[in-house]
């Protein structure tokens, strides 16, 4: 068993649960009740659901990779998931740093949850 990938999978499960619970309250409810036109509102709502599914499937894949360690696809798949979470991290950092908010790193703190999954997954892929 690959301990790094298992830690990444458990952490990713927590990230997915946080996204679903907190995101529904802090993002989806305000989005659905705002005055934005219906079509972009529904597209953004669908994107939130897509990310929810992506996070859950990524967590499951990491746990599976940890338990099925040393198969031919383990390292390439783990590197893909690590890059995936690093890209999510970069997106949140780019957006929050481009707005000009005071204390920007704390305004969209999702990157704080995503970066450890990328690092743990990369460690598991490299081992």
Order of alpha helices (4+ residues) and beta strands (2+ residues): alpha-alpha-alpha-alpha-alpha
